[in-house]
Amino acid sequence: MIERRAFLPGLRVETAPQGSMLGPGASAHWLPPRLRLRPDGDGVLIAGTVLHRLVGNDFTGVLEVGRADDAMADGDGAWVLEGRALRRVPDGAGPEGAWERLLADASTTYAVERRPATVLAALPDGARRELGPAGLDPVVDAAGRVAWVQAGGQWVVDGKAVALAPGAEGVPIGLDDDGRGYLARATGVTAIEPDGSIAWSFGPEGIVPGPDGSVLTAHDVDFTPPDVGRPVAWRLIAPDLMWGGEGARGPGVLVRISTGEVTDPAPSRLEGWWPLAARDWQVDRTGGVHLTLAGPDGVHVVTIRG
Amino acid sequence: MHTRLKEPEQTQDARAAAPPATSMLVEALAPERVLALQRTSGNAAVTRMLARQLNHDQLAQTIHAAMQGFGTDEAAILNALQQLDRNPDDVDALKAAYRGRFGSELLADLESELSGKELQQAKFLLRLAPSPGMERVADELTSMVGQQATWTPSGPGSGNTFESWASASSEGTAPALSTVTSINCWEMVLLAAYRTGLLSWQWIHDQYTAHTADWFDHMVGMLSRGSRIRYRAGAPAGRKPLRGDIVFMDGMAHVALATGNVDGAGRAEVISFWPPPNTPFTRGGTIDSVKVTTIEELSDWWAANMPPAPVVELAAPPWS
């Protein structure tokens, strides 16, 4: 089930994915607004140099931050990563380190350093806890339990490892109060039970706002891919538009679903809706999976429940 | 709804390297064909074509004979291994042929007969170890991790800092890394190789001023020494990159350098200068750091943001 949660109007986003990256005429690059939530489901939307506070179903205010590679709401302010440097907004510095991302439990914000070893540091004091070898992707639940996927398909929660079921692959993005873990890969998410088995999975290949407050995915439309003479991957980018991507090589093709009209190559700038990569989706303590859909007239926040 | 067309099983290069039918072999080996291929595609392509004609059993016998009697004929061994073109399928076939005929392991026998540079070269040719040059450039790029520059797309005529330096009429001071230096992914790798002294400005200049029909394909060829092999992201039993291997993602669309390490989640580490997977793009150029990430993280980002997932290939670099 997918439902709309909040909408931030007026944030015009060019939703074309990467066009060709090759050559001096490479097209403009996409700047996706990203959501960062605490376990209670509230947090911030990072949009350029501004953090928009999201509380419940409403955007309630903004924080000017300059550059933000990651951010996490904390009290009246926020922790912000600029490159690998950590600082607190509106004022204050953070502990030294090569920080890569921010996490939060119900009461504490953490910074993660992933190399040369994976380290979790509680803020603001920066007390460090080494989790394991380099490159792990830890997540923290509301109670402060830490989980990650380790080489060999091991799902580790607070030091206890279980084998992940075949097909349970991806980068951890959350852990809910029932102990379910959430793994993201490309545009999909897989929820896993505490024993490593798969609870449910969802791979939408495009999510767009539909009519009358609905949300549509590629699975909801009747579309037979035309033969365009080369391998493309299809994404629903509007209720009546399917985009066929060609990776970094070019702008792909565009198909109007209702008429079958093919535009090849697709315009290099598209007006449609493009969800965040699943590795940036956020999980709350009840198992709600939240993501943004950036489009021509603003940004929707939608919630997926298994 | 069917949302995904079939991904090509082989890259163009792999298709070109597939064993031709017997009737085509004679034609392919005609002297005029070999010369034409050498002119149009270079020695590497000729080597690749000839490698397809390998008799692995004969090669195993040649190597074994070179290890018999007093002394070892290192040159004969290395010459024989050179014919593999570092093609993993040919390496596997040679190992099997050697084991079948002599009942021992090729690597174990080589390790008992060779040492020092010869052994390292043999392991390089068997794709078991990087060359000293690969390690030096990987070390140099590792030393650049964390330094910032502005990432921009590039190619001949891009006008970014590196391209301007590379295309100048004479060699100037190499770009220093700072946020006012604009440079792209493969240019960062070339800069590291230049800084070690293993790659000359003239070589870089010649590529940036080459007038070729498809410059990006040309560069893939120039940056590959020997066969390129397909890497399947996330496949635990797949072939892993060696330290200093060039990692091509959709050809030149993204180029990184392998560290030779596997991270705690089992993913193949690379050193990369490109905003993904953790830095948002900024219009007009993105300030970012040279970073350690993994092929799997980049492929996953790619599949989500500019599908389909990239074709990933590994190759030894020209400075190996």
Interface residues (C-beta under 8 A of the other chain):
Chain A: P17 Q18 M21 L22 G23 P24 A26 A28 H29 W30 L31 P32 R34 I46 D69 D70 G83 R84 A98 E100 R101 R115 T118 G132 P133 A134 G135 L136 D137 W148 V149 Q150 A151 G152 G153 E169 G170 V171 R185 A186 T187 E205 G206 A218 H219 V221 D222 F223 T224 P225 P231 V232 A233 W234 R235 G245 E246 G247 A248 R249 A277 A278 R279
Chain B: M1 H2 T3 R4 L5 K6 E7 P8 G146 Q148 P153 S154 G155 P156 G157 S158 G159 F216 G234 P236 M249 D250 M252 A253 H254 N261 V262 D263 G264 A265 G266 R267 E269 P277 N278 T279 P280 F281 T282 R283 T286 I287 D288 S289 V292 T294 E297 D300 W301 W302 A303 A304 N305 M306 P307 P308 A309 P310
